[in-house]
Amino acid sequence: MCLRRGTQRSRAFRPGTTRKYRKRAILKNGECNITTSKVSQQHLRFLQDIFTTLVDAQWRWTLLVFAFSFIGSWLFFAVIWWLIAFTHGDLEEMHLPDNQAENGWVPCVFNIQSFTSCFLFSIETQHTIGYGVRTTTEECPEAIFIMCFQSIYGVMIQAFMVGIVFAKMTRPKHRTQTLLFSKQAVICQRDGELCFMFRVGDMRKSHIIGASIRAQLIRTRCTKEGEVLSQYQSELDVGADGCASDLFFIWPQIVVHRINADSPMYNMSASDLLQDRFEIVVILEGTVESTGQSTQARSSYVNAEILWGHRFEPVVFYNKESQGYEINYSRFDETTQVDTPLCSARELAEFYKIQDDYRSNDNLDNISSKTLLEKRWQYKYRSLMDTLSQFNVEDETNSRGGGGGGGGGANSVPRTPVISNRRTYLTIQGVPRRPRSYLQLENNLRNLFDGPPPAGSPPPPAVVSDHSNGEQSQFH
């Protein structure tokens, strides 16, 4: 059995504290926050794939290898040319270029008299410069063979190093610098459902072809056998504007994940968002229109970067003067407050289902069915009020100094908690906004029946508001 450590209240609810930086696997710039250690034969494995290693390496190391590969090859073949000349006797005093005409000596290579001249001849041979001063003769077959081999090797090393530099410069990694993700994600309602949303955009005029978006939830999970999976990944079904994960990426899009029964976030409420540790990794993939190469942009959102009760401001407007659409990227990260229930999507769906169930049975004479629904309503009403009471709400009875709406007897109906002086958004869809909406929420709950719930239902506990302003501001 897996138990969460500690029974005290989470730090997120302690007065005067703010949420600390959370651990994350993907940084905001898309880089993986992962390092490897204790890998057997790690350097040998990287050398076996030297091309990818040099492409992935930093520019200073790539240019350093580029320079040393040429200088090393020049020096290596210069030593070989010097050995050929030395073994043939071309470096003796009587066989130097100034004395060759007098004694009729034919060297392996004309005008070779020291290691410096061998080094210059190596450069001329490898890069086919051909100044015409130093040339190979037919006297030494080994010299002819080395000349051919060095010419071929020079072409190979040039193609290899130029290919590395070209691949490094044209990597689609740099294309991701103009692909934008919103700094924060939001959770609000769309068409009656809680939705997790973030925004993506492309600053270039050359678009991403076949763009697709994916999202994964990474958090700790405990199996039935007690195994703790610390990096358990769950796929989130995302889309934009009623489409699937494929995007028509001509302007910024708001990517939506509907938190329904198939979502791993179905049981997550606003309080869980503060307390749980998780990370949502978003991945945008597509083909660069100008180069035809595939690219991938990544980002992530931890719980401190998700705003509950916000939605994004529009950034695309039609300009009548230019007769075209204009994108205002200065508002790319702007959000606005909206009324959003703080309960989980599961609790919200059950609340709506209770309403529908009772209305469908309202005209029936089956008393047992109505009694069953009343009991279900009592439980859900109490559970809903307990959930809402966790967020800076006070018992209206206590705040007004006495019982309300029917006295304090056994037949009194528990008053719905109302919000203290702050303009906190805790309403259910279809209920008017602002603090007074809690009275109307109570009335709406009562109107599901012919009268108030039967006597004897326990009232929700009164909760004293003891949370910090910094934490509450996360839902504004």
NORLIN-V597541 format. One line per field, one symbol per residue. phi: phi as a letter, one per 30 degrees, with the letter a starting at -180 (. if undefined). psi: psi as a letter, one per 40 degrees, with the letter a starting at -180 (. if undefined). A space follows every 50 residues. Layout:
# NORLIN-V597541
phi->???
psi->???
This chain:
# NORLIN-V597541
phi->.cbddicdddddcddicbdddcdbdcdddjdddbbcahcdhdddddddcd dddddddddddddddeddddddddddddddddddddddidcdedcdedcd ddcidcddbdicbaddddddddddddchdidjdcbdcddbdddddddddd dddddddddddddddddddcddeddddccccddbcbbacbhicdbcbbcb abdddddddidbbbbbccadbcdddjdccdbdcbdcdbabhicdddcccc beccdbcddcddddcdcccdddddcdcabcccbcblcdddcicdbbcbaa bcddcccdibbdddbcbccdddhadbccddcdcdbbdbdbdcdddddddd ddddedddddcdcdcddddddddddddeddddddddddddbhcbdddddc ildbikicddddcdddecddeddccbccejcediedddddddddddddbd addedjddddddcddbcdddddddcc
psi->hhhhhieiiiddehieiihihiiidhideeihghiiifhhfdddddddgd dddddeiidddddddddddddddddddddddddddddeeeeideeidded ddefhhidhifheiddddddddddddefdgdedhiiiedhdddddddddd dddddddddddddddddddehedddedehiiidiiihaihfeihhhiiii iheidhihhfhiiiihhhihihideehhhdfhhhhhhiihfeiaehhgge ihihhhhhgadeheedehaddddddihihhhhhhiahhddeeiiihhiii hideehhhfiiiiiehihhddefiihhgeeedeiiiiihhieiidddddd ddddddddddedeiehddddddddddddddddddddddeegfiihdddde fiiifeaeadeihhihiiiaeigihfiihehiiideedddddddddeeie aiiiiehhiiihhhhfiiddddeee.
